[in-house]
Amino acid sequence: MTRSTVTSQKAKYETFKRAFDNVAAYRNQENYLAAYVVTFSIIEDRLRALYVVWYRKKNNSDPTSRQINDSLVKLVNILANDQIISAELAADLKNEARRRNELMHAAMWNLDAFSNEAVEMALKTARNINSAGRRAATKLKKILV
């Protein structure tokens, strides 16, 4: 690992720690809308990062910005079809994306729907995609070498 890799890993760790700390602070303030938005952002980031790692290993090149920014459901389907994530996690991610769309597209009418329970469900999905990313990195090293 190079010094720049170590530095970037530390910066990434600090960013995620700050994000999770903010989610906890928002929950303590009962600001569930903010907590949910940050949590879903973590989910999206981890999914897109996993897609980039998978794509690089599979294609020996970087995906385009357009590919990285494809719909969350499309990326979930790609990773699930290649067995990088489980069918169960794929279903959880799709459900969370649907829930996010329902909540956000009518947010002014659904402010009470942003609850501690909604944040907890999203956090569970965030933890699962984060764990899946670590497992997938190991799996990709073995499969695609």
C-alpha positions as CSV (number, residue, x, y, z in Angstrom):
1,M,0.0,0.0,0.0
2,T,1.4,3.4,-1.0
3,R,1.4,6.5,1.2
4,S,-1.2,8.1,-1.0
5,T,-3.4,5.0,-0.7
6,V,-3.1,5.0,3.0
7,T,-3.9,8.7,3.1
8,S,-6.9,8.2,0.8
9,Q,-8.1,5.3,2.9
10,K,-7.8,7.4,6.1
11,A,-9.7,10.3,4.4
12,K,-12.4,7.8,3.3
13,Y,-12.7,6.4,6.8
14,E,-12.9,9.9,8.3
15,T,-15.6,10.9,5.8
16,F,-17.7,7.8,6.6
17,K,-17.2,8.3,10.3
18,R,-18.4,11.9,10.0
19,A,-21.4,10.8,8.0
20,F,-22.4,8.1,10.5
21,D,-21.8,10.6,13.4
22,N,-24.1,13.1,11.6
23,V,-26.8,10.5,11.2
24,A,-26.6,9.8,15.0
25,A,-26.7,13.5,15.8
26,Y,-29.7,14.0,13.5
27,R,-31.5,11.1,15.1
28,N,-30.8,12.5,18.6
29,Q,-32.4,15.8,17.4
30,E,-35.3,13.9,15.9
31,N,-34.4,15.3,12.5
32,Y,-35.2,12.1,10.7
33,L,-35.4,13.7,7.2
34,A,-31.7,14.7,7.4
35,A,-30.7,11.4,9.0
36,Y,-32.5,9.5,6.2
37,V,-31.0,11.6,3.4
38,V,-27.4,11.1,4.7
39,T,-28.0,7.4,5.3
40,F,-29.3,6.8,1.8
41,S,-26.4,8.8,0.4
42,I,-24.1,6.3,2.2
43,I,-26.0,3.4,0.6
44,E,-25.7,4.9,-2.9
45,D,-22.0,5.6,-2.4
46,R,-21.2,2.1,-1.2
47,L,-23.2,0.5,-4.1
48,R,-21.5,2.7,-6.7
49,A,-18.1,2.1,-5.3
50,L,-18.7,-1.7,-5.3
51,Y,-19.9,-1.4,-9.0
52,V,-16.6,0.5,-9.9
53,V,-14.5,-2.2,-8.2
54,W,-16.4,-5.0,-9.9
55,Y,-16.3,-3.2,-13.3
56,R,-12.5,-2.6,-13.1
57,K,-11.8,-6.2,-12.2
58,K,-14.1,-7.6,-14.9
59,N,-13.2,-5.3,-17.7
60,N,-9.7,-4.2,-16.9
61,S,-10.8,-0.6,-17.3
62,D,-12.8,2.1,-15.6
63,P,-16.5,2.5,-16.1
64,T,-17.7,5.7,-17.7
65,S,-19.4,8.4,-15.6
66,R,-22.6,7.5,-17.3
67,Q,-22.3,3.9,-16.2
68,I,-21.4,4.8,-12.6
69,N,-24.4,7.1,-12.5
70,D,-26.9,4.6,-13.9
71,S,-30.0,4.0,-11.8
72,L,-29.4,2.3,-8.5
73,V,-31.7,-0.5,-9.5
74,K,-29.7,-1.2,-12.7
75,L,-26.5,-1.4,-10.7
76,V,-28.1,-3.7,-8.2
77,N,-29.3,-6.0,-11.0
78,I,-25.8,-6.0,-12.6
79,L,-24.1,-6.9,-9.3
80,A,-26.7,-9.5,-8.3
81,N,-26.6,-11.1,-11.8
82,D,-22.8,-11.5,-11.4
83,Q,-23.4,-12.8,-7.8
84,I,-21.3,-10.0,-6.3
85,I,-24.2,-9.3,-4.0
86,S,-26.8,-11.7,-2.7
87,A,-30.4,-11.9,-4.0
88,E,-31.5,-10.9,-0.5
89,L,-29.3,-7.8,-0.4
90,A,-30.4,-6.9,-3.9
91,A,-34.1,-7.1,-2.8
92,D,-33.3,-4.9,0.3
93,L,-31.5,-2.3,-1.9
94,K,-34.4,-2.2,-4.4
95,N,-36.9,-1.9,-1.5
96,E,-34.9,0.9,0.0
97,A,-34.7,2.7,-3.3
98,R,-38.4,2.4,-3.7
99,R,-39.0,3.7,-0.2
100,R,-36.6,6.6,-0.8
101,N,-38.5,7.6,-4.0
102,E,-41.9,7.4,-2.2
103,L,-40.6,9.5,0.7
104,M,-38.7,12.1,-1.3
105,H,-41.0,12.7,-4.2
106,A,-43.8,13.6,-1.8
107,A,-41.7,14.8,1.1
108,M,-43.7,17.9,1.9
109,W,-46.8,15.6,2.4
110,N,-44.8,12.8,4.1
111,L,-42.7,14.6,6.7
112,D,-44.0,12.2,9.4
113,A,-43.0,9.2,7.3
114,F,-39.3,10.2,8.0
115,S,-39.2,8.3,11.2
116,N,-36.6,6.8,13.4
117,E,-37.8,3.4,12.1
118,A,-37.3,4.5,8.5
119,V,-33.8,5.6,9.3
120,E,-33.0,2.4,11.2
121,M,-34.2,0.3,8.2
122,A,-31.9,2.4,5.9
123,L,-29.0,2.1,8.3
124,K,-29.4,-1.7,8.3
125,T,-29.2,-1.7,4.4
126,A,-26.2,0.6,4.6
127,R,-24.4,-1.8,7.0
128,N,-25.3,-4.7,4.8
129,I,-24.0,-3.1,1.5
130,N,-20.8,-2.0,3.4
131,S,-20.2,-5.6,4.6
132,A,-21.1,-7.0,1.2
133,G,-18.5,-4.6,-0.4
134,R,-15.8,-6.0,1.9
135,R,-16.8,-9.6,1.1
136,A,-17.0,-8.8,-2.6
137,A,-13.5,-7.3,-2.7
138,T,-12.1,-10.6,-1.4
139,K,-14.3,-12.6,-3.8
140,L,-13.3,-10.5,-6.8
141,K,-9.6,-11.0,-6.1
142,K,-10.2,-14.8,-6.2
143,I,-12.6,-15.0,-9.2
144,L,-11.3,-12.4,-11.6
145,V,-7.6,-12.8,-11.3
